[in-house]
Amino acid sequence: MKQSFGTAWRKLISSKINPAEVSSTQKLCSDRKRFCTHWKNVGFCKGLFSSFMMENCQRSCKTCTDEYDDKYSK
């Protein structure tokens, strides 16, 4: 039997992500973009690009506290 759109939508928005299902490769404190260090050095952690940087370059901008290695650390 096919679900109605409303039923499927309610299931989707009411679902919760179980922390145990989060991949171990997803780090809380990481740089998600290759050029984060460069962007930090030219001042993008503050100003016009700060919201992008806080989301994608947490380690370079020092906005997190864990000690995980980032995707582009080497």
Backbone as XML, in Angstrom:
<?xml version="1.0"?>
<chain id="A" units="angstrom">
  <residue number="1" name="MET">
    <atom name="N" x="0.838" y="-1.175" z="0.000"/>
    <atom name="CA" x="0.000" y="0.000" z="0.000"/>
    <atom name="C" x="0.890" y="1.248" z="0.000"/>
  </residue>
  <residue number="2" name="LYS">
    <atom name="N" x="0.549" y="2.197" z="-0.812"/>
    <atom name="CA" x="1.327" y="3.420" z="-0.956"/>
    <atom name="C" x="0.983" y="4.406" z="0.153"/>
  </residue>
  <residue number="3" name="GLN">
    <atom name="N" x="1.996" y="5.049" z="0.722"/>
    <atom name="CA" x="1.778" y="6.058" z="1.763"/>
    <atom name="C" x="1.388" y="7.378" z="1.123"/>
  </residue>
  <residue number="4" name="SER">
    <atom name="N" x="0.564" y="8.118" z="1.823"/>
    <atom name="CA" x="0.250" y="9.459" z="1.344"/>
    <atom name="C" x="1.456" y="10.360" z="1.588"/>
  </residue>
  <residue number="5" name="PHE">
    <atom name="N" x="1.514" y="11.457" z="0.863"/>
    <atom name="CA" x="2.603" y="12.413" z="1.050"/>
    <atom name="C" x="2.630" y="12.916" z="2.485"/>
  </residue>
  <residue number="6" name="GLY">
    <atom name="N" x="1.457" y="13.221" z="3.037"/>
    <atom name="CA" x="1.377" y="13.739" z="4.404"/>
    <atom name="C" x="1.939" y="12.763" z="5.424"/>
  </residue>
  <residue number="7" name="THR">
    <atom name="N" x="1.623" y="11.483" z="5.264"/>
    <atom name="CA" x="2.125" y="10.458" z="6.183"/>
    <atom name="C" x="3.645" y="10.348" z="6.079"/>
  </residue>
  <residue number="8" name="ALA">
    <atom name="N" x="4.151" y="10.314" z="4.859"/>
    <atom name="CA" x="5.599" y="10.220" z="4.663"/>
    <atom name="C" x="6.304" y="11.453" z="5.220"/>
  </residue>
  <residue number="9" name="TRP">
    <atom name="N" x="5.729" y="12.641" z="5.016"/>
    <atom name="CA" x="6.323" y="13.887" z="5.509"/>
    <atom name="C" x="6.368" y="13.898" z="7.033"/>
  </residue>
  <residue number="10" name="ARG">
    <atom name="N" x="5.281" y="13.487" z="7.687"/>
    <atom name="CA" x="5.255" y="13.456" z="9.157"/>
    <atom name="C" x="6.315" y="12.504" z="9.700"/>
  </residue>
  <residue number="11" name="LYS">
    <atom name="N" x="6.483" y="11.361" z="9.061"/>
    <atom name="CA" x="7.517" y="10.420" z="9.501"/>
    <atom name="C" x="8.907" y="11.036" z="9.356"/>
  </residue>
  <residue number="12" name="LEU">
    <atom name="N" x="9.127" y="11.734" z="8.251"/>
    <atom name="CA" x="10.429" y="12.340" z="7.999"/>
    <atom name="C" x="10.755" y="13.424" z="9.015"/>
  </residue>
  <residue number="13" name="ILE">
    <atom name="N" x="9.826" y="14.334" z="9.262"/>
    <atom name="CA" x="10.135" y="15.450" z="10.158"/>
    <atom name="C" x="10.132" y="15.054" z="11.625"/>
  </residue>
  <residue number="14" name="SER">
    <atom name="N" x="9.488" y="13.937" z="11.952"/>
    <atom name="CA" x="9.478" y="13.518" z="13.351"/>
    <atom name="C" x="10.617" y="12.558" z="13.677"/>
  </residue>
  <residue number="15" name="SER">
    <atom name="N" x="11.359" y="12.127" z="12.661"/>
    <atom name="CA" x="12.447" y="11.183" z="12.921"/>
    <atom name="C" x="13.606" y="11.885" z="13.605"/>
  </residue>
  <residue number="16" name="LYS">
    <atom name="N" x="14.288" y="11.176" z="14.447"/>
    <atom name="CA" x="15.446" y="11.692" z="15.179"/>
    <atom name="C" x="16.678" y="10.920" z="14.730"/>
  </residue>
  <residue number="17" name="ILE">
    <atom name="N" x="17.808" y="11.592" z="14.695"/>
    <atom name="CA" x="19.064" y="10.926" z="14.363"/>
    <atom name="C" x="19.655" y="10.368" z="15.644"/>
  </residue>
  <residue number="18" name="ASN">
    <atom name="N" x="19.939" y="9.110" z="15.618"/>
    <atom name="CA" x="20.558" y="8.440" z="16.754"/>
    <atom name="C" x="22.062" y="8.712" z="16.699"/>
  </residue>
  <residue number="19" name="PRO">
    <atom name="N" x="22.673" y="9.257" z="17.752"/>
    <atom name="CA" x="24.116" y="9.529" z="17.731"/>
    <atom name="C" x="24.954" y="8.308" z="17.388"/>
  </residue>
  <residue number="20" name="ALA">
    <atom name="N" x="24.461" y="7.114" z="17.708"/>
    <atom name="CA" x="25.198" y="5.897" z="17.391"/>
    <atom name="C" x="25.252" y="5.657" z="15.887"/>
  </residue>
  <residue number="21" name="GLU">
    <atom name="N" x="24.324" y="6.277" z="15.133"/>
    <atom name="CA" x="24.295" y="6.102" z="13.689"/>
    <atom name="C" x="25.220" y="7.067" z="12.963"/>
  </residue>
  <residue number="22" name="VAL">
    <atom name="N" x="25.758" y="8.051" z="13.657"/>
    <atom name="CA" x="26.645" y="9.024" z="13.025"/>
    <atom name="C" x="27.984" y="8.356" z="12.761"/>
  </residue>
  <residue number="23" name="SER">
    <atom name="N" x="28.480" y="8.506" z="11.569"/>
    <atom name="CA" x="29.722" y="7.865" z="11.166"/>
    <atom name="C" x="30.889" y="8.319" z="12.039"/>
  </residue>
  <residue number="24" name="SER">
    <atom name="N" x="31.786" y="7.401" z="12.337"/>
    <atom name="CA" x="32.950" y="7.759" z="13.144"/>
    <atom name="C" x="33.902" y="8.674" z="12.385"/>
  </residue>
  <residue number="25" name="THR">
    <atom name="N" x="33.727" y="8.786" z="11.060"/>
    <atom name="CA" x="34.583" y="9.687" z="10.288"/>
    <atom name="C" x="34.082" y="11.124" z="10.346"/>
  </residue>
  <residue number="26" name="GLN">
    <atom name="N" x="32.878" y="11.348" z="10.857"/>
    <atom name="CA" x="32.371" y="12.702" z="10.991"/>
    <atom name="C" x="32.910" y="13.295" z="12.283"/>
  </residue>
  <residue number="27" name="LYS">
    <atom name="N" x="33.726" y="14.286" z="12.175"/>
    <atom name="CA" x="34.358" y="14.885" z="13.340"/>
    <atom name="C" x="33.618" y="16.142" z="13.757"/>
  </residue>
  <residue number="28" name="LEU">
    <atom name="N" x="33.627" y="16.425" z="15.042"/>
    <atom name="CA" x="32.980" y="17.622" z="15.543"/>
    <atom name="C" x="33.837" y="18.857" z="15.311"/>
  </residue>
  <residue number="29" name="CYS">
    <atom name="N" x="35.128" y="18.701" z="15.398"/>
    <atom name="CA" x="36.041" y="19.829" z="15.227"/>
    <atom name="C" x="36.902" y="19.553" z="14.004"/>
  </residue>
  <residue number="30" name="SER">
    <atom name="N" x="36.513" y="20.113" z="12.874"/>
    <atom name="CA" x="37.241" y="19.794" z="11.656"/>
    <atom name="C" x="37.145" y="20.917" z="10.643"/>
  </residue>
  <residue number="31" name="ASP">
    <atom name="N" x="38.030" y="20.856" z="9.690"/>
    <atom name="CA" x="37.960" y="21.708" z="8.518"/>
    <atom name="C" x="37.368" y="20.871" z="7.399"/>
  </residue>
  <residue number="32" name="ARG">
    <atom name="N" x="36.292" y="21.322" z="6.835"/>
    <atom name="CA" x="35.622" y="20.569" z="5.779"/>
    <atom name="C" x="36.076" y="20.980" z="4.384"/>
  </residue>
  <residue number="33" name="LYS">
    <atom name="N" x="36.819" y="22.044" z="4.293"/>
    <atom name="CA" x="37.281" y="22.540" z="2.995"/>
    <atom name="C" x="38.803" y="22.586" z="2.973"/>
  </residue>
  <residue number="34" name="ARG">
    <atom name="N" x="39.366" y="22.324" z="1.832"/>
    <atom name="CA" x="40.813" y="22.246" z="1.671"/>
    <atom name="C" x="41.530" y="23.558" z="1.977"/>
  </residue>
  <residue number="35" name="PHE">
    <atom name="N" x="40.919" y="24.683" z="1.678"/>
    <atom name="CA" x="41.602" y="25.971" z="1.795"/>
    <atom name="C" x="41.307" y="26.727" z="3.084"/>
  </residue>
  <residue number="36" name="CYS">
    <atom name="N" x="40.774" y="26.047" z="4.098"/>
    <atom name="CA" x="40.426" y="26.723" z="5.355"/>
    <atom name="C" x="41.603" y="27.468" z="5.972"/>
  </residue>
  <residue number="37" name="THR">
    <atom name="N" x="42.761" y="26.846" z="6.002"/>
    <atom name="CA" x="43.923" y="27.498" z="6.609"/>
    <atom name="C" x="44.274" y="28.782" z="5.863"/>
  </residue>
  <residue number="38" name="HIS">
    <atom name="N" x="44.259" y="28.724" z="4.556"/>
    <atom name="CA" x="44.540" y="29.922" z="3.751"/>
    <atom name="C" x="43.488" y="31.000" z="4.014"/>
  </residue>
  <residue number="39" name="TRP">
    <atom name="N" x="42.214" y="30.614" z="3.986"/>
    <atom name="CA" x="41.134" y="31.584" z="4.208"/>
    <atom name="C" x="41.252" y="32.224" z="5.590"/>
  </residue>
  <residue number="40" name="LYS">
    <atom name="N" x="41.637" y="31.417" z="6.595"/>
    <atom name="CA" x="41.838" y="31.973" z="7.940"/>
    <atom name="C" x="42.958" y="33.012" z="7.919"/>
  </residue>
  <residue number="41" name="ASN">
    <atom name="N" x="44.044" y="32.693" z="7.230"/>
    <atom name="CA" x="45.198" y="33.593" z="7.175"/>
    <atom name="C" x="44.899" y="34.926" z="6.497"/>
  </residue>
  <residue number="42" name="VAL">
    <atom name="N" x="43.891" y="34.958" z="5.627"/>
    <atom name="CA" x="43.533" y="36.222" z="4.971"/>
    <atom name="C" x="42.354" y="36.908" z="5.661"/>
  </residue>
  <residue number="43" name="GLY">
    <atom name="N" x="41.931" y="36.358" z="6.815"/>
    <atom name="CA" x="40.954" y="37.050" z="7.648"/>
    <atom name="C" x="39.499" y="36.678" z="7.476"/>
  </residue>
  <residue number="44" name="PHE">
    <atom name="N" x="39.210" y="35.560" z="6.815"/>
    <atom name="CA" x="37.815" y="35.205" z="6.563"/>
    <atom name="C" x="37.076" y="34.663" z="7.784"/>
  </residue>
  <residue number="45" name="CYS">
    <atom name="N" x="37.764" y="34.358" z="8.881"/>
    <atom name="CA" x="37.064" y="33.872" z="10.084"/>
    <atom name="C" x="36.212" y="34.971" z="10.705"/>
  </residue>
  <residue number="46" name="LYS">
    <atom name="N" x="36.495" y="36.199" z="10.350"/>
    <atom name="CA" x="35.727" y="37.343" z="10.849"/>
    <atom name="C" x="35.216" y="38.124" z="9.652"/>
  </residue>
  <residue number="47" name="GLY">
    <atom name="N" x="34.116" y="38.807" z="9.830"/>
    <atom name="CA" x="33.604" y="39.658" z="8.768"/>
    <atom name="C" x="32.591" y="38.973" z="7.873"/>
  </residue>
  <residue number="48" name="LEU">
    <atom name="N" x="32.618" y="39.332" z="6.607"/>
    <atom name="CA" x="31.608" y="38.924" z="5.640"/>
    <atom name="C" x="31.443" y="37.412" z="5.520"/>
  </residue>
  <residue number="49" name="PHE">
    <atom name="N" x="32.517" y="36.652" z="5.605"/>
    <atom name="CA" x="32.465" y="35.205" z="5.400"/>
    <atom name="C" x="32.436" y="34.402" z="6.695"/>
  </residue>
  <residue number="50" name="SER">
    <atom name="N" x="32.237" y="35.051" z="7.819"/>
    <atom name="CA" x="32.346" y="34.368" z="9.111"/>
    <atom name="C" x="31.343" y="33.226" z="9.270"/>
  </residue>
  <residue number="51" name="SER">
    <atom name="N" x="30.110" y="33.365" z="8.796"/>
    <atom name="CA" x="29.143" y="32.276" z="8.978"/>
    <atom name="C" x="29.545" y="31.048" z="8.166"/>
  </residue>
  <residue number="52" name="PHE">
    <atom name="N" x="30.043" y="31.240" z="6.952"/>
    <atom name="CA" x="30.543" y="30.127" z="6.143"/>
    <atom name="C" x="31.725" y="29.465" z="6.841"/>
  </residue>
  <residue number="53" name="MET">
    <atom name="N" x="32.630" y="30.284" z="7.342"/>
    <atom name="CA" x="33.829" y="29.770" z="7.993"/>
    <atom name="C" x="33.494" y="29.018" z="9.279"/>
  </residue>
  <residue number="54" name="MET">
    <atom name="N" x="32.548" y="29.506" z="10.063"/>
    <atom name="CA" x="32.177" y="28.835" z="11.309"/>
    <atom name="C" x="31.574" y="27.461" z="11.028"/>
  </residue>
  <residue number="55" name="GLU">
    <atom name="N" x="30.916" y="27.319" z="9.897"/>
    <atom name="CA" x="30.321" y="26.034" z="9.539"/>
    <atom name="C" x="31.335" y="25.085" z="8.916"/>
  </residue>
  <residue number="56" name="ASN">
    <atom name="N" x="32.242" y="25.596" z="8.109"/>
    <atom name="CA" x="33.123" y="24.747" z="7.317"/>
    <atom name="C" x="34.580" y="24.705" z="7.755"/>
  </residue>
  <residue number="57" name="CYS">
    <atom name="N" x="35.012" y="25.645" z="8.558"/>
    <atom name="CA" x="36.433" y="25.738" z="8.932"/>
    <atom name="C" x="36.587" y="25.914" z="10.443"/>
  </residue>
  <residue number="58" name="GLN">
    <atom name="N" x="35.908" y="25.083" z="11.201"/>
    <atom name="CA" x="35.888" y="25.213" z="12.659"/>
    <atom name="C" x="37.273" y="25.097" z="13.273"/>
  </residue>
  <residue number="59" name="ARG">
    <atom name="N" x="38.054" y="24.174" z="12.797"/>
    <atom name="CA" x="39.384" y="23.981" z="13.392"/>
    <atom name="C" x="40.302" y="25.164" z="13.096"/>
  </residue>
  <residue number="60" name="SER">
    <atom name="N" x="40.337" y="25.603" z="11.857"/>
    <atom name="CA" x="41.201" y="26.731" z="11.497"/>
    <atom name="C" x="40.814" y="27.998" z="12.238"/>
  </residue>
  <residue number="61" name="CYS">
    <atom name="N" x="39.504" y="28.223" z="12.395"/>
    <atom name="CA" x="39.032" y="29.436" z="13.079"/>
    <atom name="C" x="39.009" y="29.280" z="14.593"/>
  </residue>
  <residue number="62" name="LYS">
    <atom name="N" x="39.390" y="28.088" z="15.072"/>
    <atom name="CA" x="39.446" y="27.804" z="16.512"/>
    <atom name="C" x="38.110" y="28.071" z="17.209"/>
  </residue>
  <residue number="63" name="THR">
    <atom name="N" x="37.023" y="27.547" z="16.601"/>
    <atom name="CA" x="35.695" y="27.713" z="17.191"/>
    <atom name="C" x="35.196" y="26.433" z="17.839"/>
  </residue>
  <residue number="64" name="CYS">
    <atom name="N" x="36.074" y="25.456" z="18.021"/>
    <atom name="CA" x="35.676" y="24.197" z="18.647"/>
    <atom name="C" x="36.757" y="23.772" z="19.637"/>
  </residue>
  <residue number="65" name="THR">
    <atom name="N" x="36.420" y="22.771" z="20.438"/>
    <atom name="CA" x="37.343" y="22.402" z="21.503"/>
    <atom name="C" x="37.893" y="20.992" z="21.409"/>
  </residue>
  <residue number="66" name="ASP">
    <atom name="N" x="37.349" y="20.118" z="20.527"/>
    <atom name="CA" x="37.913" y="18.772" z="20.520"/>
    <atom name="C" x="39.246" y="18.731" z="19.800"/>
  </residue>
  <residue number="67" name="GLU">
    <atom name="N" x="39.918" y="17.636" z="19.991"/>
    <atom name="CA" x="41.275" y="17.493" z="19.474"/>
    <atom name="C" x="41.338" y="16.616" z="18.226"/>
  </residue>
  <residue number="68" name="TYR">
    <atom name="N" x="40.226" y="16.446" z="17.526"/>
    <atom name="CA" x="40.212" y="15.590" z="16.342"/>
    <atom name="C" x="41.016" y="16.204" z="15.210"/>
  </residue>
  <residue number="69" name="ASP">
    <atom name="N" x="41.589" y="15.338" z="14.390"/>
    <atom name="CA" x="42.271" y="15.805" z="13.182"/>
    <atom name="C" x="41.223" y="16.136" z="12.136"/>
  </residue>
  <residue number="70" name="ASP">
    <atom name="N" x="41.522" y="17.117" z="11.317"/>
    <atom name="CA" x="40.569" y="17.468" z="10.289"/>
    <atom name="C" x="40.866" y="16.742" z="8.983"/>
  </residue>
  <residue number="71" name="LYS">
    <atom name="N" x="39.935" y="16.871" z="8.052"/>
    <atom name="CA" x="40.013" y="16.184" z="6.775"/>
    <atom name="C" x="41.250" y="16.591" z="5.979"/>
  </residue>
  <residue number="72" name="TYR">
    <atom name="N" x="41.677" y="17.842" z="6.111"/>
    <atom name="CA" x="42.795" y="18.355" z="5.322"/>
    <atom name="C" x="43.984" y="18.738" z="6.196"/>
  </residue>
  <residue number="73" name="SER">
    <atom name="N" x="44.247" y="17.963" z="7.218"/>
    <atom name="CA" x="45.294" y="18.348" z="8.166"/>
    <atom name="C" x="46.703" y="18.179" z="7.612"/>
  </residue>
  <residue number="74" name="LYS">
    <atom name="N" x="46.876" y="17.369" z="6.611"/>
    <atom name="CA" x="48.232" y="17.113" z="6.114"/>
    <atom name="C" x="48.362" y="17.438" z="4.654"/>
  </residue>
</chain>
